Amino acid sequence: MTTITTNVKGIRDIMRKDTGVDGDAQRISQMVWMLFMKIFADKEEEWEITIENYQSPIPDPFKWQNWAANEEGLTGDALMDFVNNELFPALKELDFSISPQAKIIRSVFEDTYNYMKNGTLFRQVINQINKIDFNSSKDRHLFNDLYETILKELQSAGSSGEYYTPRAVTQFMVDIINPQLKETVLDPACGTGGFLTCTIDHKKKLVQNEQDERDLQATIRGIEKKPLPHLLCTTNLMLHGFDVPAVRRDNLLNKPYADWGASDKVDIILTNPPFGGVEEDGTETNFPQKFRTKETADLFLALIIRLLKDGGRCAVVLPDGTLFGEGVKTRIKEELMARCNLHTIVRLPNGVFNPYTGIKTNLLFFEKGSPTKDIWYFEHPYPDGVKSYNKGKPIHITEFDLEKAWWNDRENEDYTQYAWKVSVEEIKNRGYNLDIKNPHQAADDLESPEVLLKRYQATEKKISEIQEEIVKVLTEALR
């Protein structure tokens, strides 16, 4: 077990003793904002060397090294009084016009909370964190690996599970889209930043000089509306060497569709919008009548079409319900195929998103600027001996070598059992139902699309009822 793994395990064990930290999501949030402060302190040491005339945006009393670095420093009630009544108010109200780094700090702490109540335990956590040196390439590398483990744990942290997309899926999508150094890349529902960090790693291979590094940092954009994933994403990007704000707390669905102009458009969109999610009442009125729905994934798909430049490329994760859904879903698919070349749909098997959800998902690849003529489908097979994926045995990036080999050799008979092509005329005749089964495999004893649609709608209704019940319980508890 690595030293860092031991440190993080120690942090968790200490937090479990604190009565203020309730459940996995709060523990992760608490741990990450404290890690963020330590990472920021270590990054400032680097910025003082690499950024000319660098000035810290944090007033001296609130710098990590001045209140946390001394293991014999503040503790007990005095420490908790300082954190709750001095540190947090100062960081939440930080003047973000001072510098890009000030904007990062302010955006992180605006909706972050200190859950711990015991100052002695708090000091013990600080002392564990101080054992990690984020300026050490070895420590940073080890923590990057551990950080992915922390993100995976969100799958069991209640509703937070929606934030994690399997690394193999994000890696494959980025590899296929192949972002170039100066191309702008957006994830409009970025969660903890999986697509963004994969893109950064991909682009870093193209960096040759300081100007290239500036181009890289200027072309990564993420939007996340919830505070915990936003905090996780910002910390994740800092670990990947980002010195400027790249992720904004916002919900792009709240901006009127017609207000998006040429300056807002991007070259590439890589995303997994929350499926099964429902937006607040009134959000749908920001969209044209034909696209109005409360379903999050549908609204994001309509928005993605709008935000891509002509020639822009997109890879997006969508559930089966989008493929066979009717009504608004049909109109959005019609818009997609009229304005974009939806050239490929990779159909993923059951279990890719286990244990978060068993819903079957698909990867859609399209390019804006010309209508769809044909769609190639590729059915991703399980590896030999595997019947489903699970938390212990997730999908692996090497499994996508099959798709990568087929991608530029689609007529090759070696891939016939997995791949098939469907004309736009056939899809129009099907009422834009994109749920087309593999014709090369024996038909399974499956329910009809109509039955599946009814089941999908029933599931959506059940999700809404549960959400309403949670709100009702919380409202009662707060009275």
N, C-alpha and C positions, 0 to 999 in steps of 0.2 A: 504494500500500500504506500503510495507516494506521500511525502510530507504534506502537500497541499490537500490531498484527499483526507488525511488525518485531521488537518486544521478545520476543514469544512464540516467534517463529521463532529468535531468537537464543538463547533459553533451551533450546530443543530441540537446537540445534546444539552447545551447550556440553555438555549432558547426554550426547550421543552419544559424547563423548570420554571419559566416565567409565566405568571398567570395572565399577563396581558396579551400574549401571542396565542391566538386561537386558530389552529388548523394550518395546513400546508401552505395555502396561498399567503396568509399573513406572515408565516415564518420566512417564506421565500422573499416577500416584499421587504421585510425588515433586514434580512441578510444582504439583499442586493443593494439597498440604498447605502448601507454602511460600507460594503465593498466598493460601491461607486465613489464614495468620498476618499477612500484609500487609493483607488486607481487614479482619481483626479489629482491627488497630492503627488503621486509618483509621476504622472504625466507632466505636471507643472515643472518638475525638475528637468524633464526633457525639453519642454517648451522654452524654458529660460535659456537653453543653449541653442535651440533650432529656430526660435521666432525672435527676430530682432526687436529689442526694446519691449519684450513681453512684460505685461503688468497683470498680476493676478486680480481677477474680479472679486475674490473673496476677501473681505476685511480680515486683518490679521487675527483677531480673537477667534474667528470661526474656521480658520485653516486647520485641517486634520492634524498637521504636525504640531500645532500649538495647543490643542485641547485633548488630543487622543494618543499622540505618539509616545508619551512618557507613561510607561506601565505603572508607575507609582503616582500618576496624576489624579485628576478628579475621579471620584467614585461615589457610590451611595446616593443619598438624596441630593447632594450638591451637583452631581453629574446629571441626574434626571431633570433638576431645575434648570440647569444650563441648556440641555438639549431641547426641552419642551418650550421654555420661555425666552430663550435667546437665540440659539442656533437656528431652529426651524423658522421662526418669524423673520429672521434676517435673510435666510436663503429664499424663502417664498416671495420676499419683496425686493430681491436683488435687482438693481438697475440693469436690464439686459441690453441697454444701448452702449454699455461700457466696452464690450468686446464680444466676439462670437462665443468665447468660452463662458461668458456670463449668461448668454442666452441658453446654453446647454444646462447650466446649473439651475436657472430659474424654471426652465421647462420641466426638469426632473422633479423639483421639489414642490411645484404648485399643487400637486395632488398626491403627494407622498406623506405618509404618517409614521410616527414613532409608536409602535405598539408595546414595546417593553416597558415594564413598570419598576423593575427591581434594578437599582443603580449598581449594585455589586455584581449581579449577573451581566449587566450591560458592560461593565469594565472588563469582565472576563472575555466577552465576545470581542471587544476592541483589541485586547492583547493577543487573541488568536489571529485576528485579521492582520495585525502588525507583523506577524511572522512571514507574510507573503510579500515578496518584492516584485512589483509589476514592471520594474525596469530591467529585471533579469529575464533574458530571453528564455531561459529554461523554465522559470516559474510561470512566465506568460504563456508559453506553449502548453505546459501542463494544465494551467487553469482554463485555457481555451477548451481543452478536451473535457474538463470537469464541468465547465459552464454548460456544455451541451447536455450533460447528465441532469443538471439542474432544470434545464428547459423541458426535458422529457418528463420530469417529475410533475410538471404542470398538468400532464394528462390525467393525473389522479387528484388534482387540486380543484375539484368542483368545476365550475363553468370556465375556469382558466384553461382547461384542456384544449379549448378551441384555438389556442395560440400556436400550437406546435404542429409543423408539417414535417414528416419524416425527411431526414437529411438526404437520403438517396433520391427522393422525388425532386427536391429543390435543386440538387446537384445536376440531375439529368436535364431538367428544364433549362437551367443556365447553360449547360454544355451545348444543348441543341440551339438555343437562341444566339449564343456566342457573342455577347456584348463587346463592342470595340471601345477603345479607350475614351473617345470623345462623345460616345453616344449616351444620351441621358436615359437613366433607368429609374423607373418609378414602381414602387409597390404601394398601392393606395389603401391597403389594409394589412400593414406589414407585421403586426404581431410582435414577436421578439426578434425579428430581423433576419430570419433564415435566408430568404431570397437575396437580401441586401448583402449579407456577409459572403454568401457564395459568389455573388457578382464581384464584390471587392477582391476576393481571392483570385477570381478568373482574370480580372483586369490587371492585377498586380504583376502578372506575368508579362504584361506589355509595357510596364513602366521602365523607362531608361534613364530619366533625369528628373530634376526638381519640377520642371514645367509639366511633365507627364503626371507627376504626383499631384500637382494642383488640379490638373484636368480630371484626374480620378476623383478627387474629393469634391469637385464641383458638379459631378454628373450623377451622384447617388442621391435619391430622394425617397423618403418613406413617410407615410401618414398612418397614425394609430390613434384611435379615439379613447382607449381605456388606459388608465394610469399605470397599472402594473406592467402590462406588456411594453408600454412606452419606456418605462424605467429600465426594463430588461434589455430592450432594443438599444437604447442609448448607451448602456454599459457595454453591451456586446460590440457596438461599433467602436467605442473607445479602445477596447481590447484589440480591435483590428486596425488600430493606428489612425482613427479619424479624429482630427483636431477641430473640425467645424461642425455646426449643427446640420445634421442630415435628416433628422426625423422630427416631424411636427405633431403635436397633440391636436387632432382635429378629426372631423368626420366630413369627408368630401361630399357625401350624399346630401349634406345640408345646404350646399351652394346651388342656386338655380342652374339647371342644365344649360340654359341659353347664355349664361354669363361666362362660360368657359371659352376663351379665345385662343388665337394662334400662339400667344406667348406662354400659354399653359400646357401646350402639347409636348409630348415626349417621343423619343425614338423607340423605347422598349418598355413594356409593362410585364412584370413577372409577379404573379400573385395567387393567393388561395383565399378568396373572400369567404367570410363565415357562411357556411350553408346551414340551413335550418334556422338562421337568425331572422328576427323580425324587427323592423325599424319603428321608431316612435311615430305616433299619429301625426300626420302632416308632412312627414319627410317626403312622401311620394309626390306631393304637389310641386316639388322642385323640378319634376320631370314632365315631359310632354304627356298628354293624356294617354297615348297609346302604350306608354311604358309604365304607367302608374300601378304600383304594387307595394306592399310592405315588406316583401321578401328581400333580404339583404343581398344575396348572391345575384338575383335578377337585376337589381338596381345597379350593382357594381358592373355587371356585364354591359349594360347600356352605357354607363359612364366610360368604361374602358374604350369602347368604340369611339366615343367623342374625344377622348384625350390622346389618342394615337395620332401622330403625324402621318401624312400620306407616305407610304413606304415603311411605316413603323411596324414593329413586330411584337407579338404577344404570345405568352404561354400562361394559361390559367387552369387552375384545378376547379372542376365543377362536378356536382353529384349527378347521378343518373336521372333524377327528377327534372333537371334542366333539359336533358336530351329529349325525353318523351312528353314533357309538360305541355299544356295547351294554354289558350288565352293569351295573357301578357307574355308568357314564355315563348309562344309561337311568334308573336310580333317582334320580340327582341331577336330571335333567331333569324327571322326574315331580314331584319335590319343588318344583322351581322353578315349574312351571306350576300347581301346586296352591296355592302360597302367594303367588305373584306374578303380576302381569299382564305377561307377556312380549309386549309389543305390537309390537316392531319388531326385525327382523334386517337389518342392512345387510351385504350380501355384497361383500367387496372382491375385486378381481381379483388374478391372480398378480403377484408382484414388488413388492408394497407394502413388504415388509420386506427386500428385497434391499439389500446382499449377504449379510445375516445368515442369512436362510432363504427358501426358495422356497415354504414351506407357505402355502396359501391361508388367509385369516383372515376373521373376521366380527365385526361390532360388534353386541352384544346390548344392547337397552334395555328395562328392566323396572321396575315399581313394585310394592312389597310391600303386601299387605293385601287383595287380591282375586284370584281365580284367573283364569287366561288363558282367554279365549273365542275370540279370533282372533289370528293373528300376521300382520302385514304384512311382506312381504319387499321389499327394494329392492336391485337389482343395480347396483353402481357401475360405470359404463362407463369405458373408457379415453378420454382426450381424442382428438380427431381426429388421425390420423397416428401415434399411439403404440400399440405392440404389447406393451410391458412397461415397468416402471419400473426404474431402476438408480440407482447412487450419484450419477451426474452429473445425472440427471433424475428426481428423486423426485416422489411425489404432492404436489400443491399444494392449499392450502386453498380456492382459488377453485373447484376441481372439485366441492366439496361444496355449491356454490350450488344445484345440481340437487336434492339431497336436502332442503335447507332450504326451497326453494320448494314441494316436494311435501309436506313434513311436515304442514302444516295444511290441505292440499287434496288428500287422498289419492285421491279418486274422479275427479280431473281426468284426462280422456282424453289430455292432453298427455304424461302419464307412464306410460301403459299398457305401453309396451315395457319399462319398467324395474321396475314394481311389480306385486305380486300378493298376494292375501290367502288364508290357509289357516285353516280352522276347527279348533278344538281336537279335535273328533271325528275329523277326518281324521288328525290327528297321532297321536292315541291308536291309531287303527287301523293306523298305520304303526309301532307299537311305539316311539313317541317319537323316531323318526328325523326330525330337523329339516333334513336335507340335501335340500331341495326345490328343484329346478331351475326356472328361469324358464320358465313355460309359453308365453310370448309369443315366444320365440326358438326357432329350429330346433334340434333336439337335436343336440348335438355327438357325435362318435364317442368317447364317454367310457366308461370302465370302470364296472362296476356298483359300488354301495356296498359289497358284500361283498368285492370284489377290492380296493377302496380301503382298506377296514378292515384287510385282511390286510397290505397294503403299509405302512399306518400303524403297525401292531403290529410289523412287521419293522424299521421305522425306529427305533421306540422301543427295541427289543431291541438294535439296533446301537449306539445312543447309550449305553445302559447298559454294553455291552461295552467301548466306548471309554473311558467314565468309569472302569471297573474297571481297565483297562490303565494309564491315567494314574496312578491311585492306586498300582498295583503298581510302576510305574517310579519314582515319587517315593519310595516306601517303600524301595526298593532303593538309591536314590541317597543317602538320608539315613542309611543304616546305616554 
